[in-house]
Amino acid sequence: MQVGTQYTGTLAAASTTALFTHSWNPASHVVWTVVPITPGPGAAQVEWTVKVQRASATALTYHLAITNLSAAAVDVEVRYAILS
């Protein structure tokens, strides 16, 4: 298994940010996770969705929409794990 961080950034309060990452091997099984790195006890801070596009015969593009559920800015890491 290979793991890494694709993106690190700040989400404004109560906002949604769209990101994409391209040229991924379509033979690989990739799992995406968004992790808040700003402490925010008491409730969930972020939620995300992942959509995938077959950009070519040899490449996938992943589209992520990340929503900050809190009333304050949140720093996040977008992490991936390639399972196969």
Buried (B, 14 or more C-beta within 10 A) or exposed (E): EEEEEBBEEEBEEEEBBEBEBEEBEEEEEBEBEBEBEBEBEEEEBBEBEBEEEEBEEEEBBBBBBBBBBBEEEBBBBBBBEBEE
